[in-house]
Amino acid sequence: MRYELDGRTDWSQLGAGKFGGSHFGATVSIDLYNPDTRVLVVVENSGEHAVQFAFGPVSGGPKDAIGELLLRQMAGPVAGGPPMRGYVSNQVLVIESGWRATFYVDRPLGRDPQLGQYFVLAAEIRGGEAEQVVRRYLPVVAKLGGTIPVSPK
């Protein structure tokens, strides 16, 4: 089972099952077909200032972790930085300039999805000198998807 877009989204389509955009110097990509997790969200902040980022379902977000979060410097070595930790739905994360946040979201609703279940994932990005806020939505439905494309190694 995997998620598919089911409605209109403000995100740009970056390929099959991939969506994204840039705000306040931070680039956001969302991958619904990643073989390692149900929803992979990567935020790379190459802007001058820190941004705040939150991700999760619009309503009914669970109080437990929906996945894991890994923070790393974009220019630094792959190793190093804080250890991977749990990420709670819509928890605000400050991403400093030059850092990447990778969210492995296995259970966006706090439980396994049911076939045909519809929900909306939301991202909130806050940044800029005037502390502007951008909200982007991704309506999805759980479908049987057969095989998920795997990148050649």
C-alpha angles and dihedrals in degrees: 000000000000140000125263130190109263108182142355121328134186091217118100115246109244098180139305107345092348127117135170153138145185127255131170091350094308122114117212124196126182120194119192094178101052109135093217098059141002095250123017115193121185123186117187116187110203092154126107096252137048118264130207117227133186128177136184146092117321095236136013095028113179122244092224126074115289093194145322134293129212122190121197137160110255095222097035131086120291089245122062133055128088119329121262111275140183119275121214119211114276093357109159113241124190111219112196124216111281094023133114125210117200117193119197101197109189099159110026091173094042091253138054114289122249121230109271094013112151126204140147124243115209133198123195119196120187123186149104127094093290092048091243120187128221121188122193126185133206115191110204140177128203111244139167101257105178109220124359114229110255122209114238113253 
